[in-house]
Amino acid sequence: MRQVRLAVFEVPYEEGPLASVRYTRYGNDEMAEAVKQVDYWEEDAMDTEVYFALKNGIDATVYTSHNMDLFPNISRVAQ
């Protein structure tokens, strides 16, 4: 079974979404099957959707200017 990956990049920016998240789903052959990028403007939506993606075996790469402590579900998974 493949290990699910979470990458977080805290980058400074003043305007734009709360976060941009790139989701990647892999097939049984370890090749990427689908990639989707979502811009989030609401904390709860991002925290919940990234958490469930990780719990369902989908990798997530997060780009945000906010501290990850703002997202308790993701922070719990990252530990």
ABEGO torsion letter per residue (X at the ends): XBBBBBBBBBBBBABEBABBBBBBBBBAAGBBABBBBBBBABAAAAAAAAAAAAAAGBBBBBBBABBAAABAAAAAAAX
